[in-house]
Amino acid sequence: MWAVNDFTKENGATWLVPGSHLWEEGRVPQEGDVVQAVMPAGSMLLYNGSVFHAGGANRSNGPRTGCALQYALGWLRQEENQYMACPPELARTFPRELQELMGYDLATVNLGFVDHKHPNDVLNGTAGDGPGDLGPPWLLERDRAANRLRVTDYEPLERPRVSLDADLVQGKG
């Protein structure tokens, strides 16, 4: 995370749980495990994407702007490209569960989409022409990452529904 302006406690600097990428599945962070990346503008915060992290609540009157940069190694790609090895015409004949196991699924909210649409909808011709929903309720329920980061008794606020495609098409962006 590159801090474009100052990241402060008041404006919700990024929260991290150092070392959490090494934890066993199911371990829940405690309040003492969490640190906040308070840093001046121009600073760079580097962390493994598997580390529990979240943006804090901005309680200031100004914005907190950061640039998130991700890097994925080429060797992390699968050995055989299943999308080319199994033609889409054949994949369409498989049960949805098998299609999802092959990769025609979102890993989590906004991860694994095709042209901002769910890959299974694209495969099966049900995506439509409008903007896709990359955060459908069933996927938000399935996404456990946010619940594992819970460190307080406060109930999380409902996520706002945003469609960049729709806003751009309507001239709002």
Residue, then its C-alpha position, 0 to 999 in steps of 0.5 A: m500500500w502506497a500512502v498518497n496522503d498521510f495514513t493516521k488513526e483518525n482517517g483509518a490507516t490500514w489495520l494488519v495482523p502481523g504473522s497471521h499468514l502463518w496461522e492455522e485455519g480458524r484462528v481468530p485475531q485478538e485485539g492485541d494482535v492487531v496493529q495500525a499502519v500509521m505512516p506519512a504520505g509517500s510511505m510504502l507498506l509491504y505485506n503478504g496478501s495472506v496477512f489479515h488486513a483491512g482499511g480502518a474507518n475514516r473518522s476525519n473530515g478528509p480522504r485517506t488515499g492509497c494505491a494498492l499494488q499486487y504482484a503475482l509470480g508467474w510460477l504460481r499459475q497452474e501447470e496446465n491451462q484448463y481453460m485451453a485444455c477443456p474447450p468451453e463447449l465441453a465445459r458447458t456440458f459439465p455440472r456447475e460444481l465441476q465448472e466451479l472446480m475448474g475455475y469458472d467461479l469467483a474466489t471471493v468478492n471481486l477476484g476471478f471475474v471476466d469483464h466484470k462478470h461472474p466467469n460461470d455466467v460468461l461460460n454459460g451465456t447468462a452474463g447479459d450485456g449490463p454490468g455484472d454483480l461481483g458481490p452477490p449476497w451468496l458470495l458475501e456470505r461465503d466469503r469468511a475472510a471479513n468474519r475472521l478479522r473481527v476483533t470487536d463486538y461491534e456489528p459490521l456495517e452493510r457493504p455499499r453496493v457499487s457498480l463502476d460499470a453502471d456509474l461510468v455508463q451513466g456518466k457519473g464517473 
